Amino acid sequence: MPSPHFALATTAASGRLIVTAHGRLVVGHGADAGHWRACLAPHDASDVLVDLAGVTALDAGGVGVLAG
């Protein structure tokens, strides 16, 4: 379930997907692989760009989601 302290937004164009993250990318908030999968699943993009400029906190769980 998405956290009120974290949000993902997607923009798709010309085979590229831009995923913009906002808030706390930490265990219990944005570090939820299911939330990321649900956000990415509807898109068929060969090129994915992740914008982390809006991330205000990051822990090992968040890094794990990004690496996975």
N, C-alpha and C positions, 0 to 999 in steps of 0.2 A: 504494500500500500504506500502511495506517495506520501512524503512528509510535508507538513506546512513550512518546513525550514529549507526545502530543496525543490527545485523545479527544473525540468528539461523542456526545451523547445526545439523543434526541428524546422528546417527550411530546405526544400529540395528543388534543384534545378539542374538540368542538363547532365544527369547521371551523377551529380554530386549532392551529398547530404551534409548539411551543417547542423551539428548538434550543439546547442548552447546550454551550458549548465549555470545555474544561479543558486547560491546559498551554500549550505554546509554539506560537503561531500565526505561524510563521516559515517561510521557504523551507527545505525538507528535512524539515519536521515537519507542522504543521497547514495550511500554505499550499499545499494540494494540492486543486485544484478537483475532481478526480475523486472524492476521498474525500467532499467535501461533496455532490456530485451523487448519489453512491450512498446517502448518508444521507437526502437529501431525496426521492429518486425514488419510494419506495413510498407517499408521503403525498399526499393530495389535499386540501390546505388552502388556503383563500383568504386566510388571515391568518397570517403567519410572524413570530415574535418570536425574536430571536437574543440569548441571554444570554452576555455576554462576561466576567462577573464572575470566572470561574475561569481566565481567560487570564493567563499569567505573563510573556509576552513577545510583542511584535508588531513586524513589520518591513514594508517596502513590499510584499513578496509576500503577506503576510497581509491587508493593506489591499486589495490587488488582488483577492483571492478574495472578500472581503466586498463589494466594489464590483461585481464581475462578476455 
